């Protein structure tokens, strides 16, 4: 498979975030073919080479799929490293999903309730960071970029797959029970696992309450980030053997966001946006 050519897009609010980036890092949407392919190359290194995923890619070393042409690609660039792309997130709204036959999440989860929501929705996916940049600053920059996109497009709800490492569902039983006990999405917007390798989560038990702190500490940073934003989880999980992960579907209502730093990002975005 050859590299997919994508149409570059510009986002005024995201572009304005350049002045907010600390040190030599900048966060914005990809502007041209080279930057989009740099994001796909980073995804290949993280997903395929580091995590052992099997992607829809070729010897070019790019992670590509049919959703990429329609999406926006948020990137973190290090200008001290010759403009290297060191972090990325794929962002897709309703009209973009229509162009590629739906959202990526629909491969694993029934999201009918989300699709029925009024207003704009935003799928977050294909998130990864270069190992040398996996720190709080880079993660915060990505969330700043997402905040810019949310406010620029008046997004009412964000959603997407979040992954636990490995395909051994039993190893994640405590985490899944905790999430379903404390963070289960309201029925109206609750995704439900539909893939062939659905993992049914056993009813939560009180004995887990004492180990809740330990369970939360062991969650992947991305998943903890969603929870800090007041995020919910869908019903069930899915084994994704292609990516060697156990996936859950996260849902965040933007007007329910409670964490102060996300509101702080929103204020920053509004302050510098043209």
Secondary structure, DSSP 8 states (H G I E B T S, - for coil): -----------HHHHHGGGG--TTEEEEE--SHHHHHHHHHHHIIIIIIIT----S--TT-----TTGGGSEEEEEEEGGGTTEEEEEEEEEEHHHHHHTTS-GGGGTEE-HHHHTSSSEEEEEEEEEE-GGG-SHHHHHHHHHHHHHHHHHTTEEEEEEEEEEESS-GGGGHHHHHHHHHH-B--GGG--EE-STTEE------GGGGGGHHHHHHTS-HHHHHHHHTT-EE-BSEEEETTTTEEEEEEEEEGGG---HHHHHHHHHHHHH--
